[in-house]
Amino acid sequence: MYKLAQPELWTGRVDSETDESQFRYFQTVNFRNINDHFNESRQGIGLLGYAVDKGVELNKGRLGAKEGPDAIKKILANLPDLRKSNVYDYGNVEHDHDTLEETQKEFAQYVATSIQRHKQTFLLGGGHDIAYAQYLGVREAHSEASLGVINIDAHFDTRLEPQSTSGTSFRQILEQDQKADYLVLGIQQSGNTQGLFDYAEEKDIGFVYADELLHQISPPIKDKVERFIHDHDVIMFTICMDVIDSAFAPGVSANGVLGLFPHIVLELAKRIIPNEKVSTISIAETNPKYDVDNRTAKLSANFLHHFIL
């Protein structure tokens, strides 16, 4: 179910009502219905929430991620608008269909629309089943392209299940799309069964362990990411916040220790996002129910703030 943006989420400190150099996002954001037609062609930023944690429930995770999009928007609202890019908040999609797959297909239609309208599309979760919905939208917009999927995540999320969950998105993509490849950065040995590593070998999934990303990104890893981007026409980029150590991001659906430091994630993302091949960016699994002092929502919003071109 599509719900329009809520302007009341966008509030903050007023440093000036006239000097645009002192404006924050709540003073510059635009509110639009995704179904309306307007004259934008690959301009500005589309922002759409996936207020859904049904996939997390089906994956036996901690519920609460459906509150993530609004929590992130509340924090972003008070951050300074340094880029002067027009941001359009299209609201959220909620789950009210009989199956999660139907909700994912609905979300995908809006993703495709935003890709056609804007130079960047940011998708805020919600469970990481947002990734399959994101993929469907990217495929609708780029039907014949060679697609590279880059995921910063502690988990492969390639489980074999009879239905969509927050842990199946990337298996679904690989099983149905011969033109899609998958690269995961931040994999934790303790977060994936041997069967998932076997599947990664079978499908030639590229991955980098979290242990390899402790303090810096080594030249071989930089080359790995750059080659992956070079080899594909379009890049779909997603971050699962559970890749970050729980000291920095406690409010996620499946928190873990020995995770990445936020600045490493930021550095990785900055090597990916500026490329014109990147059509969409999603941030998944922010779960306000388990957050501490809005720590995870703040981190997600600040990632978004850095990613806006």
DONU-114983 format. One record per residue (C-alpha): residue number from 1; residue in one letter; x, y, z. Coordinates in steps of 0.2 Angstrom, whole numbers, plus 2048, in hexadecimal, padded with zeros to 3 digits. Each point is the difference from the previous one (the first is absolute). Layout:
+-----+------+-----+-----+-----+
! pos ! code !  c1 !  c2 !  c3 !
+-----+------+-----+-----+-----+
! NUM !    A !   X !   Y !   Z !
...
+-----+------+-----+-----+-----+
//
This chain:
+-----+------+-----+-----+-----+
! pos ! code !  c1 !  c2 !  c3 !
+-----+------+-----+-----+-----+
!   1 !    M ! 800 ! 800 ! 800 !
!   2 !    Y ! 807 ! 811 ! 7FB !
!   3 !    K ! 7FF ! 80E ! 80C !
!   4 !    L ! 804 ! 812 ! 7FC !
!   5 !    A ! 80E ! 809 ! 809 !
!   6 !    Q ! 7FE ! 807 ! 811 !
!   7 !    P ! 806 ! 812 ! 800 !
!   8 !    E ! 7FF ! 800 ! 814 !
!   9 !    L ! 80F ! 7F5 ! 800 !
!  10 !    W ! 80B ! 80D ! 7F8 !
!  11 !    T ! 804 ! 80D ! 80E !
!  12 !    G ! 80F ! 807 ! 807 !
!  13 !    R ! 80A ! 80F ! 805 !
!  14 !    V ! 7FE ! 810 ! 7F7 !
!  15 !    D ! 811 ! 809 ! 7FE !
!  16 !    S ! 7F8 ! 80C ! 7F2 !
!  17 !    E ! 7F0 ! 802 ! 7F7 !
!  18 !    T ! 808 ! 809 ! 7F1 !
!  19 !    D ! 812 ! 7FB ! 7FF !
!  20 !    E ! 801 ! 7F0 ! 7F6 !
!  21 !    S ! 811 ! 7FC ! 805 !
!  22 !    Q ! 7FA ! 7FD ! 812 !
!  23 !    F ! 7F1 ! 7F5 ! 7FA !
!  24 !    R ! 7FD ! 7EE ! 807 !
!  25 !    Y ! 7F7 ! 7F3 ! 7F6 !
!  26 !    F ! 7EF ! 803 ! 809 !
!  27 !    Q ! 801 ! 811 ! 7F8 !
!  28 !    T ! 803 ! 7FA ! 7EE !
!  29 !    V ! 7F8 ! 7EF ! 7FF !
!  30 !    N ! 7F1 ! 7FE ! 7F3 !
!  31 !    F ! 7F1 ! 7F5 ! 803 !
!  32 !    R ! 7F9 ! 7F7 ! 7F1 !
!  33 !    N ! 7F4 ! 7F1 ! 7FC !
!  34 !    I ! 80A ! 7F3 ! 7F6 !
!  35 !    N ! 7F1 ! 7FE ! 7F5 !
!  36 !    D ! 7FF ! 812 ! 7FA !
!  37 !    H ! 808 ! 806 ! 7F0 !
!  38 !    F ! 80C ! 80E ! 801 !
!  39 !    N ! 80E ! 807 ! 7F5 !
!  40 !    E ! 80F ! 7F8 ! 807 !
!  41 !    S ! 80D ! 7F7 ! 7F5 !
!  42 !    R ! 80F ! 7F8 ! 80A !
!  43 !    Q ! 800 ! 80F ! 80C !
!  44 !    G ! 801 ! 800 ! 813 !
!  45 !    I ! 7FE ! 7F3 ! 80C !
!  46 !    G ! 7F2 ! 7F4 ! 803 !
!  47 !    L ! 7FD ! 7F9 ! 811 !
!  48 !    L ! 7F4 ! 7F2 ! 804 !
!  49 !    G ! 7FE ! 7F6 ! 810 !
!  50 !    Y ! 7FD ! 7ED ! 801 !
!  51 !    A ! 7F6 ! 7FF ! 811 !
!  52 !    V ! 800 ! 7ED ! 800 !
!  53 !    D ! 806 ! 7F3 ! 80C !
!  54 !    K ! 7F6 ! 7F2 ! 7FA !
!  55 !    G ! 810 ! 7F8 ! 7F8 !
!  56 !    V ! 809 ! 802 ! 811 !
!  57 !    E ! 7F1 ! 7F7 ! 808 !
!  58 !    L ! 801 ! 7F2 ! 7F4 !
!  59 !    N ! 813 ! 7FF ! 802 !
!  60 !    K ! 7FD ! 7FE ! 813 !
!  61 !    G ! 809 ! 811 ! 804 !
!  62 !    R ! 7FC ! 80E ! 80C !
!  63 !    L ! 7F1 ! 80B ! 7FA !
!  64 !    G ! 800 ! 813 ! 800 !
!  65 !    A ! 809 ! 804 ! 7F0 !
!  66 !    K ! 7F0 ! 806 ! 7F8 !
!  67 !    E ! 802 ! 810 ! 80A !
!  68 !    G ! 811 ! 802 ! 7F9 !
!  69 !    P ! 7FC ! 80C ! 7F1 !
!  70 !    D ! 7F7 ! 80D ! 80B !
!  71 !    A ! 80E ! 7FF ! 80D !
!  72 !    I ! 80D ! 803 ! 7F2 !
!  73 !    K ! 7F6 ! 80F ! 7F9 !
!  74 !    K ! 7FE ! 808 ! 811 !
!  75 !    I ! 813 ! 801 ! 802 !
!  76 !    L ! 804 ! 805 ! 7EE !
!  77 !    A ! 7F3 ! 80E ! 801 !
!  78 !    N ! 80C ! 809 ! 80C !
!  79 !    L ! 810 ! 7FE ! 7F7 !
!  80 !    P ! 807 ! 80E ! 7F5 !
!  81 !    D ! 7FC ! 800 ! 7EE !
!  82 !    L ! 811 ! 802 ! 7F9 !
!  83 !    R ! 7FD ! 7F9 ! 7EE !
!  84 !    K ! 7F1 ! 80B ! 7FB !
!  85 !    S ! 7F9 ! 7F1 ! 7F7 !
!  86 !    N ! 7ED ! 7FF ! 800 !
!  87 !    V ! 7FA ! 7F2 ! 80B !
!  88 !    Y ! 7EF ! 7F9 ! 7FD !
!  89 !    D ! 7F8 ! 7F6 ! 80E !
!  90 !    Y ! 7F4 ! 7F4 ! 7F9 !
!  91 !    G ! 7FA ! 7F8 ! 810 !
!  92 !    N ! 800 ! 7EE ! 804 !
!  93 !    V ! 7F9 ! 7EF ! 7FB !
!  94 !    E ! 7F9 ! 7F5 ! 80D !
!  95 !    H ! 7FB ! 7EE ! 800 !
!  96 !    D ! 7EE ! 7FC ! 7FE !
!  97 !    H ! 800 ! 7F3 ! 7F2 !
!  98 !    D ! 7FD ! 7EE ! 803 !
!  99 !    T ! 812 ! 7FC ! 7FC !
! 100 !    L ! 810 ! 809 ! 802 !
! 101 !    E ! 804 ! 7FE ! 7ED !
! 102 !    E ! 7F1 ! 80A ! 7FC !
! 103 !    T ! 806 ! 80E ! 80B !
! 104 !    Q ! 812 ! 7FF ! 7F8 !
! 105 !    K ! 7F8 ! 801 ! 7EF !
! 106 !    E ! 7F6 ! 810 ! 804 !
! 107 !    F ! 810 ! 808 ! 807 !
! 108 !    A ! 80A ! 7FB ! 7F1 !
! 109 !    Q ! 7F4 ! 80A ! 7F5 !
! 110 !    Y ! 803 ! 810 ! 80A !
! 111 !    V ! 813 ! 7FC ! 7FF !
! 112 !    A ! 800 ! 7FF ! 7ED !
! 113 !    T ! 7F6 ! 811 ! 800 !
! 114 !    S ! 80D ! 808 ! 80B !
! 115 !    I ! 80E ! 7FA ! 7F6 !
! 116 !    Q ! 7F9 ! 807 ! 7F0 !
! 117 !    R ! 7FD ! 811 ! 808 !
! 118 !    H ! 80F ! 803 ! 80B !
! 119 !    K ! 813 ! 7FF ! 800 !
! 120 !    Q ! 800 ! 7F7 ! 810 !
! 121 !    T ! 7F3 ! 7F5 ! 809 !
! 122 !    F ! 802 ! 7FC ! 812 !
! 123 !    L ! 7F6 ! 7F2 ! 808 !
! 124 !    L ! 7FE ! 7FF ! 813 !
! 125 !    G ! 7FB ! 7EF ! 809 !
! 126 !    G ! 7F9 ! 7F7 ! 807 !
! 127 !    G ! 806 ! 7EE ! 7FF !
! 128 !    H ! 80D ! 7FB ! 7F4 !
! 129 !    D ! 7F3 ! 7F9 ! 7F5 !
! 130 !    I ! 800 ! 811 ! 7F9 !
! 131 !    A ! 80E ! 7FA ! 7F5 !
! 132 !    Y ! 7F6 ! 7F5 ! 7F6 !
! 133 !    A ! 7F3 ! 80D ! 7FE !
! 134 !    Q ! 80E ! 80C ! 7FB !
! 135 !    Y ! 806 ! 7F4 ! 7F3 !
! 136 !    L ! 7EF ! 7FE ! 7F8 !
! 137 !    G ! 7FF ! 813 ! 7FE !
! 138 !    V ! 812 ! 801 ! 7F9 !
! 139 !    R ! 7FC ! 7F2 ! 7F4 !
! 140 !    E ! 7F0 ! 808 ! 7FA !
! 141 !    A ! 80A ! 810 ! 7FD !
! 142 !    H ! 80F ! 7F7 ! 7F8 !
! 143 !    S ! 7F9 ! 7F1 ! 7F8 !
! 144 !    E ! 80F ! 7FA ! 7F6 !
! 145 !    A ! 80E ! 807 ! 80A !
! 146 !    S ! 80E ! 7F6 ! 808 !
! 147 !    L ! 7FC ! 802 ! 812 !
! 148 !    G ! 80D ! 800 ! 80E !
! 149 !    V ! 7F9 ! 7FF ! 812 !
! 150 !    I ! 80B ! 806 ! 80E !
! 151 !    N ! 7FB ! 7FD ! 811 !
! 152 !    I ! 809 ! 806 ! 810 !
! 153 !    D ! 7FA ! 7F3 ! 80C !
! 154 !    A ! 805 ! 7F3 ! 80E !
! 155 !    H ! 7F5 ! 7F3 ! 7F7 !
! 156 !    F ! 7FE ! 7F9 ! 7EF !
! 157 !    D ! 7ED ! 800 ! 801 !
! 158 !    T ! 7FF ! 7F2 ! 7F4 !
! 159 !    R ! 7F6 ! 7F4 ! 80A !
! 160 !    L ! 7F5 ! 7F3 ! 7F7 !
! 161 !    E ! 7EE ! 803 ! 806 !
! 162 !    P ! 7EF ! 7FD ! 7F7 !
! 163 !    Q ! 7FC ! 812 ! 802 !
! 164 !    S ! 808 ! 811 ! 800 !
! 165 !    T ! 808 ! 805 ! 811 !
! 166 !    S ! 80D ! 80C ! 805 !
! 167 !    G ! 80D ! 7F2 ! 7FE !
! 168 !    T ! 7FC ! 7FB ! 7EE !
! 169 !    S ! 801 ! 80F ! 7F5 !
! 170 !    F ! 811 ! 7FD ! 7F8 !
! 171 !    R ! 7FC ! 7EE ! 7FC !
! 172 !    Q ! 7F0 ! 805 ! 7F8 !
! 173 !    I ! 80A ! 80C ! 7F5 !
! 174 !    L ! 80D ! 7F4 ! 7FB !
! 175 !    E ! 7F4 ! 7F1 ! 7FD !
! 176 !    Q ! 7F5 ! 80B ! 7F4 !
! 177 !    D ! 80D ! 80B ! 7F7 !
! 178 !    Q ! 80E ! 7FA ! 7F5 !
! 179 !    K ! 806 ! 812 ! 7FE !
! 180 !    A ! 802 ! 803 ! 813 !
! 181 !    D ! 810 ! 7FE ! 80A !
! 182 !    Y ! 802 ! 802 ! 813 !
! 183 !    L ! 80E ! 807 ! 80B !
! 184 !    V ! 7FF ! 801 ! 813 !
! 185 !    L ! 80B ! 80A ! 80B !
! 186 !    G ! 801 ! 7FD ! 813 !
! 187 !    I ! 7FC ! 7EE ! 801 !
! 188 !    Q ! 801 ! 7F8 ! 811 !
! 189 !    Q ! 805 ! 7EE ! 802 !
! 190 !    S ! 7F5 ! 7FE ! 80F !
! 191 !    G ! 7F1 ! 807 ! 7F7 !
! 192 !    N ! 7FF ! 7F4 ! 7F2 !
! 193 !    T ! 7FF ! 7ED ! 7FF !
! 194 !    Q ! 80B ! 7F5 ! 7F6 !
! 195 !    G ! 7F2 ! 7FD ! 7F4 !
! 196 !    L ! 7FF ! 813 ! 7FC !
! 197 !    F ! 813 ! 800 ! 7FD !
! 198 !    D ! 7FE ! 7F1 ! 7F5 !
! 199 !    Y ! 7F2 ! 809 ! 7F6 !
! 200 !    A ! 80C ! 80F ! 7FE !
! 201 !    E ! 80D ! 7F5 ! 7F8 !
! 202 !    E ! 7F3 ! 7F7 ! 7F5 !
! 203 !    K ! 7F9 ! 811 ! 7FA !
! 204 !    D ! 811 ! 809 ! 7FF !
! 205 !    I ! 7FB ! 80D ! 80D !
! 206 !    G ! 80E ! 80C ! 803 !
! 207 !    F ! 802 ! 804 ! 813 !
! 208 !    V ! 80C ! 809 ! 80C !
! 209 !    Y ! 800 ! 7FB ! 813 !
! 210 !    A ! 7FD ! 80C ! 80D !
! 211 !    D ! 812 ! 7FC ! 807 !
! 212 !    E ! 807 ! 806 ! 7F0 !
! 213 !    L ! 7F8 ! 811 ! 803 !
! 214 !    L ! 805 ! 804 ! 812 !
! 215 !    H ! 80A ! 811 ! 7FE !
! 216 !    Q ! 802 ! 803 ! 7ED !
! 217 !    I ! 7FB ! 7FB ! 7EF !
! 218 !    S ! 80F ! 7F7 ! 7F8 !
! 219 !    P ! 805 ! 803 ! 7EE !
! 220 !    P ! 7FB ! 7EE ! 7FB !
! 221 !    I ! 7EE ! 803 ! 807 !
! 222 !    K ! 7FF ! 811 ! 7F8 !
! 223 !    D ! 805 ! 7F8 ! 7EF !
! 224 !    K ! 7F3 ! 7F3 ! 803 !
! 225 !    V ! 7F2 ! 80C ! 802 !
! 226 !    E ! 806 ! 80B ! 7F2 !
! 227 !    R ! 801 ! 7F1 ! 7F4 !
! 228 !    F ! 7EE ! 7FA ! 805 !
! 229 !    I ! 7F9 ! 812 ! 7FC !
! 230 !    H ! 80A ! 800 ! 7F0 !
! 231 !    D ! 7F9 ! 7EF ! 7FA !
! 232 !    H ! 7EE ! 805 ! 801 !
! 233 !    D ! 7F4 ! 80D ! 7F8 !
! 234 !    V ! 7F6 ! 804 ! 810 !
! 235 !    I ! 804 ! 7FE ! 812 !
! 236 !    M ! 7F3 ! 7FD ! 80E !
! 237 !    F ! 807 ! 805 ! 811 !
! 238 !    T ! 7F9 ! 7FB ! 811 !
! 239 !    I ! 807 ! 801 ! 812 !
! 240 !    C ! 7F9 ! 7F5 ! 80E !
! 241 !    M ! 803 ! 80A ! 810 !
! 242 !    D ! 804 ! 7EF ! 809 !
! 243 !    V ! 811 ! 800 ! 7F8 !
! 244 !    I ! 805 ! 80E ! 80C !
! 245 !    D ! 806 ! 7FB ! 811 !
! 246 !    S ! 7F2 ! 801 ! 80D !
! 247 !    A ! 80A ! 80D ! 80A !
! 248 !    F ! 7FC ! 80C ! 7F2 !
! 249 !    A ! 7EF ! 7F9 ! 7FA !
! 250 !    P ! 7F7 ! 7F7 ! 80D !
! 251 !    G ! 7EF ! 803 ! 7F8 !
! 252 !    V ! 7FF ! 7F3 ! 7F3 !
! 253 !    S ! 7F6 ! 7F0 ! 7FD !
! 254 !    A ! 80F ! 7F4 ! 803 !
! 255 !    N ! 80E ! 809 ! 809 !
! 256 !    G ! 811 ! 7F9 ! 801 !
! 257 !    V ! 811 ! 802 ! 807 !
! 258 !    L ! 811 ! 802 ! 7F7 !
! 259 !    G ! 7F7 ! 80A ! 7F3 !
! 260 !    L ! 807 ! 80E ! 7F5 !
! 261 !    F ! 804 ! 812 ! 806 !
! 262 !    P ! 7F5 ! 80D ! 7F8 !
! 263 !    H ! 80E ! 809 ! 7F7 !
! 264 !    I ! 805 ! 7F0 ! 7F7 !
! 265 !    V ! 7EE ! 7FF ! 7FA !
! 266 !    L ! 800 ! 812 ! 7FB !
! 267 !    E ! 811 ! 7FE ! 7F7 !
! 268 !    L ! 7F9 ! 7F1 ! 7F6 !
! 269 !    A ! 7F0 ! 809 ! 7FB !
! 270 !    K ! 80A ! 80F ! 7FA !
! 271 !    R ! 809 ! 7F5 ! 7F4 !
! 272 !    I ! 7F0 ! 7F9 ! 7F9 !
! 273 !    I ! 7F2 ! 80E ! 800 !
! 274 !    P ! 808 ! 80E ! 7F6 !
! 275 !    N ! 801 ! 7F4 ! 7F1 !
! 276 !    E ! 7F2 ! 805 ! 7F3 !
! 277 !    K ! 7FC ! 7ED ! 7FF !
! 278 !    V ! 7F8 ! 800 ! 811 !
! 279 !    S ! 7EE ! 802 ! 7FE !
! 280 !    T ! 7F9 ! 7FC ! 812 !
! 281 !    I ! 807 ! 800 ! 811 !
! 282 !    S ! 7F6 ! 7F7 ! 80E !
! 283 !    I ! 804 ! 800 ! 813 !
! 284 !    A ! 7F8 ! 7F1 ! 809 !
! 285 !    E ! 7FC ! 7FA ! 811 !
! 286 !    T ! 800 ! 810 ! 80B !
! 287 !    N ! 7F5 ! 7FA ! 80F !
! 288 !    P ! 7FB ! 80F ! 80B !
! 289 !    K ! 7F8 ! 7F4 ! 80D !
! 290 !    Y ! 812 ! 7FA ! 805 !
! 291 !    D ! 809 ! 810 ! 7FD !
! 292 !    V ! 80A ! 809 ! 80D !
! 293 !    D ! 7FF ! 814 ! 800 !
! 294 !    N ! 7FB ! 7FE ! 7EE !
! 295 !    R ! 812 ! 7FB ! 7FC !
! 296 !    T ! 7FB ! 7F4 ! 7F1 !
! 297 !    A ! 7F4 ! 80C ! 7F9 !
! 298 !    K ! 80C ! 80E ! 801 !
! 299 !    L ! 80E ! 7F6 ! 7F8 !
! 300 !    S ! 7F4 ! 7FB ! 7F2 !
! 301 !    A ! 7FB ! 812 ! 7FD !
! 302 !    N ! 812 ! 806 ! 800 !
! 303 !    F ! 804 ! 7F3 ! 7F3 !
! 304 !    L ! 7F2 ! 806 ! 7F6 !
! 305 !    H ! 806 ! 812 ! 802 !
! 306 !    H ! 812 ! 7FB ! 7FA !
! 307 !    F ! 7F9 ! 7F6 ! 7F1 !
! 308 !    I ! 7F5 ! 80E ! 7F9 !
! 309 !    L ! 80A ! 807 ! 7F1 !
+-----+------+-----+-----+-----+
//
